[in-house]
Amino acid sequence: MSVGTDMMNPWMTPGTSYHRELQLLKEPGLTEAEILVAATKYGAIAMQLESEIGSIAKGMVADLLILDADPM
């Protein structure tokens, strides 16, 4: 399972609808860790880009945000 919005839908707001989808995934019982994997690793697999993005490893393309807290 991966996450993503239908940007061709005129009622979708870029960014806002994506974050709302992540919030809604908690309702059926997904953990925060499962949602994070769905938004990163599985999203890359769905786009057939898992050799380039979706995880933190040598040679991968990444935008990183360093937190002073647990992201979960």
C-alpha positions in Angstrom: 0.0 0.0 0.0 1.2 3.5 -0.8 -0.2 6.9 -0.4 -0.8 9.8 -2.7 -3.5 12.1 -3.9 -5.3 12.4 -7.2 -4.0 15.8 -8.4 -6.3 15.9 -11.4 -9.3 16.1 -9.0 -10.3 19.8 -8.8 -11.2 19.4 -5.1 -7.7 18.3 -4.0 -5.3 20.8 -2.6 -1.7 19.9 -3.1 0.0 19.1 0.2 -3.1 19.5 2.3 -4.9 16.5 0.9 -1.8 14.3 1.1 -1.4 15.1 4.8 -5.1 14.5 5.4 -4.7 11.1 3.8 -1.8 10.2 6.1 -4.0 11.2 9.1 -6.9 9.1 7.8 -4.7 6.0 7.6 -4.7 5.9 11.4 -8.5 5.2 11.6 -8.3 1.6 10.3 -5.5 1.0 12.7 -2.2 1.6 10.8 0.6 2.5 13.1 2.6 5.7 12.6 5.6 3.5 11.5 3.4 1.7 8.9 2.2 5.1 7.6 5.7 6.4 7.3 6.8 3.3 5.3 3.7 3.6 3.0 4.6 7.3 2.3 8.2 6.6 1.6 9.3 3.1 0.6 6.0 1.8 -0.8 5.4 5.1 -2.6 8.8 4.6 -4.4 7.9 1.0 -5.2 4.5 2.1 -6.6 6.3 4.6 -8.9 9.0 2.0 -9.8 11.7 4.3 -8.4 12.8 2.2 -5.4 16.4 2.1 -6.7 16.5 5.9 -6.5 14.2 7.1 -3.7 12.1 5.9 -0.8 14.8 4.9 1.7 18.0 6.3 3.3 21.0 4.5 1.8 24.2 5.3 0.0 23.5 6.4 -3.6 19.8 7.2 -3.0 18.3 10.6 -3.7 16.9 12.2 -0.6 15.7 15.3 1.1 16.3 14.9 4.8 14.8 16.7 7.8 16.8 16.3 11.0 14.5 16.3 14.0 15.3 16.8 17.7 12.3 14.4 18.4 10.9 11.1 17.5 9.0 11.4 14.2 6.5 8.9 15.3 
